[in-house]
Amino acid sequence: MKNIHSIEFYTESKEELLPGFEKDFPYIASRAELDKYMGCYVPWHWHRTVELFYMESGSIEYDTPGGKIVFPAGSGGMINPNVLHMTKARSQREKNIQLLHIFDVSLLAGEQGSRIEQKYIAPVITAPQIEVIPLFPGNTEEERILKLLADSFRLSSDEFGYEIKLREALTEIWLMLFELSHSMREKKVEHNKSNDKIKLMMIYIHEHYREKISIPELAAAAYLSERECYREFRDCLNMTPVEYITAYRLQAACQMLTKGQEAVTVISHECGLGSSSYFGKVFREYAHCSPIEYRKKWQNSDR
């Protein structure tokens, strides 16, 4: 299980990049150390994979366009594929550690169009009303799933039959989630077109963050007016377009600082934040340290 404290994106699709994700076994396990992320949060993103998680310690908040849910230690949940979400640490008293199974549904369903996919997978992942399936102690059915989830992270990749045992554990958990989500799936909700619009604008920002981005250009990327652009960012991400642009540029700067030796002046221009003095000021507001201090702190850390 890999310790992670930053996020990267695919060049082509602009979805979250998942290092170690292989086609012959589309799965990775991660141990997210939220306190080590810049600003103690994981920025808005999405991915085509299922995200199944368990809170080892601390407390985190999940934000989706549909709302916010706080997950304390001992709780967990599932994030549906392609759902926009962000997470941030909430606990100030202990480390905020999240264990994650990230996998493509083909790991459980087998061949595309299979009976398993049609009967047990598709009804969940295609349900627009299901962004998150939360699991909390105190509910007997949810506690059973949480126990299985916690136990699944104890499987060792070195033991014989690991891949089969893991798939068996995830399949059992999925079947229980399928039953638990029955009432959620029965609610009639239309596909939220705002998700598609906001993703188009996020992709535009990911492609052009090094350049000057105007709101009219950004809105045009999703065939919206400026007013609609502001509304989509407010309603979906609870932030302005400019705030998202700045946050994305700072995340890019963090990657450059920890992976290379470029001067701060070069990085400030490369990530679209202009002069090194302005970059230093904005960076300190987000990371609570200077770019140089951030580099020294994380460049040799376990990634």
Disulfide bonds with the S-S distance in Angstrom:
none
